[in-house]
C-alpha cells in the first residue's frame, strides 16, 4: 500500500498539534487487542459491538458467526467502521478505519489468518479453515471478512488533533 494522503483538520486540533504519522496509526492497528465495529441494521439503526481483529498487509480482518447481528447486517450493507484506542481523555490515540467488509474464502489466506489469531492473543482463538471461512473447536461456522481502508482517522489526546488518512 502506498502511504495515504495525511491531513490535519485544524477545526478539531489544538493550534500546536501535528498530524499523527501514518506509521504510528498503523502500529496501533497492528498491536490492538480489541476493536469496536459499527455496522448498520436493515432499518438504518447502527449496531456497535467489540471484537478481535488482525491487521495484515494493510487490511483489517475480523470474524463472526453467521447468525450474529453484525453478520446479519453485513448481508444487506457492507459498510463498516472499526475503531481501536484507549479510554483515556488526556493521552493516547484512537484510530478509526472506514471501508467495506468483504467475505474471505481464499484458503491460503484463511490459513494465514488462523495462525495470526492463534498467536496474537493468549491462544484461545483457535480456528480450522475450510472453503467458507473458519470452524472453531466446537465445530461452528465462522465467517471471515476483510476491510481495506477507504479512509481512516487518528484522534490524538492531550495535545488534541484529528488526522485524516485518504487512501
C-alpha distance (Angstrom), angle and dihedral (degrees) to the residues before:
residue distance angle dihedral
X1 . . .
X2 3.74 . .
X3 3.77 118.0 .
X4 3.79 110.2 -83.9
X5 3.80 121.4 -120.4
X6 3.81 104.2 -94.5
X7 3.80 123.2 -153.7
X8 3.78 133.8 171.4
X9 3.80 114.8 -137.9
X10 3.83 105.6 -138.6
X11 3.82 91.5 -163.7
X12 3.80 90.2 69.3
X13 3.80 101.0 28.5
X14 3.78 134.9 83.0
X15 3.80 114.0 -107.0
X16 3.84 90.1 -111.9
X17 3.84 94.8 46.6
X18 3.77 124.3 122.1
X19 3.82 124.6 -156.5
X20 3.79 114.8 -94.5
X21 3.82 105.7 -110.1
X22 3.81 113.3 -115.5
X23 3.81 89.2 -123.5
X24 3.82 89.7 61.8
X25 3.81 92.6 48.2
X26 3.81 91.5 46.3
X27 3.83 90.6 50.1
X28 3.79 89.2 52.6
X29 3.83 90.2 51.8
X30 3.82 91.4 48.4
X31 3.79 94.7 48.9
X32 3.80 101.3 39.8
X33 3.78 116.3 118.2
X34 3.79 95.2 -167.5
X35 3.80 135.4 33.8
X36 3.78 134.0 -178.2
X37 3.81 116.6 -134.5
X38 3.78 124.6 -157.8
X39 3.81 118.6 -160.4
X40 3.80 130.1 169.5
X41 3.81 123.9 -114.4
X42 3.81 119.7 -136.2
X43 3.82 89.9 -102.5
X44 3.83 90.9 54.8
X45 3.81 97.8 -104.5
X46 3.81 116.0 133.4
X47 3.79 122.6 -115.3
X48 3.82 117.8 -155.7
X49 3.79 125.1 -173.9
X50 3.82 138.6 153.6
X51 3.78 121.7 -110.0
X52 3.78 142.7 159.0
X53 3.79 118.6 -104.4
X54 3.79 138.7 171.0
X55 3.80 129.0 -137.1
X56 3.81 111.4 -143.9
X57 3.81 128.0 161.6
X58 3.83 93.9 -8.0
X59 3.80 93.0 -52.9
X60 3.81 132.2 104.1
X61 3.80 117.4 -135.7
X62 3.79 126.9 -165.1
X63 3.77 135.8 167.1
X64 3.79 137.0 -149.1
X65 3.77 141.3 170.6
X66 3.82 114.9 -92.9
X67 3.82 93.1 -117.8
X68 3.83 96.1 47.7
X69 3.81 115.8 111.8
X70 3.81 94.0 -112.8
X71 3.83 91.0 54.5
X72 3.80 90.8 47.8
X73 3.81 89.7 50.2
X74 3.81 93.1 48.0
X75 3.81 91.8 56.9
X76 3.83 87.8 67.8
X77 3.81 102.9 28.2
X78 3.83 123.4 21.4
X79 3.83 95.7 -170.0
X80 3.80 113.2 115.6
X81 3.77 143.8 168.2
X82 3.79 120.2 -148.3
X83 3.79 118.8 -167.2
X84 3.79 135.2 -175.0
X85 3.76 135.3 168.0
X86 3.76 136.6 94.9
X87 3.78 138.7 -60.3
X88 3.80 96.1 -124.2
X89 3.79 117.4 119.1
X90 3.79 99.9 -152.5
X91 3.81 106.0 32.9
X92 3.77 140.9 39.1
X93 3.78 135.3 34.3
X94 3.79 131.2 -89.4
X95 3.81 116.8 -153.2
X96 3.82 127.5 -159.0
X97 3.82 124.9 -167.6
X98 3.81 122.4 -163.6
X99 3.79 123.3 -162.4
X100 3.79 147.4 105.1
X101 3.78 123.2 -69.2
X102 3.82 111.2 -127.2
X103 3.82 123.6 -172.0
X104 3.80 114.7 -112.2
X105 3.81 115.6 -143.1
X106 3.82 102.2 151.1
X107 3.82 103.5 120.3
X108 3.82 96.2 -149.6
X109 3.80 91.0 52.2
X110 3.81 91.2 44.6
X111 3.82 89.9 53.0
X112 3.80 89.5 52.1
X113 3.80 91.7 47.7
X114 3.82 92.8 48.2
X115 3.80 88.4 55.1
X116 3.82 90.7 49.4
X117 3.82 91.5 51.8
X118 3.81 91.6 47.0
X119 3.80 94.7 52.1
X120 3.81 103.7 34.7
X121 3.81 98.8 69.1
X122 3.78 130.6 24.4
X123 3.81 96.5 -60.5
X124 3.80 98.5 -89.7
X125 3.83 94.6 113.4
X126 3.81 99.4 78.1
X127 3.79 116.5 160.8
X128 3.80 136.6 174.3
X129 3.77 117.0 -149.8
X130 3.77 127.6 -129.6
X131 3.80 134.1 166.0
X132 3.83 92.4 -79.7
X133 3.81 101.8 44.6
X134 3.80 130.5 -81.4
X135 3.79 135.2 -17.2
X136 3.77 119.5 -154.4
X137 3.79 125.3 -143.1
X138 3.81 93.4 -88.3
X139 3.81 89.1 55.0
X140 3.79 98.8 -108.6
X141 3.78 122.4 146.2
X142 3.81 117.8 -108.0
X143 3.80 121.6 -167.2
X144 3.80 117.1 -143.6
X145 3.81 123.3 -151.3
X146 3.78 135.4 -172.6
X147 3.80 125.6 -149.0
X148 3.78 117.1 -164.4
X149 3.80 106.7 -166.4
X150 3.79 118.1 -111.0
X151 3.79 88.4 -179.0
X152 3.77 136.9 -11.6
X153 3.78 138.2 -166.4
X154 3.80 134.9 -150.3
X155 3.79 117.8 -157.4
X156 3.81 109.7 -163.4
X157 3.79 118.7 -161.8
X158 3.79 131.3 -153.0
X159 3.77 91.9 35.1
X160 3.79 92.1 33.2
X161 3.77 119.4 -136.1
X162 3.77 140.2 157.4
X163 3.78 114.9 -148.5
X164 3.78 121.8 -172.1
X165 3.80 123.7 -156.3
X166 3.81 117.6 -161.3
X167 3.81 117.5 -164.4
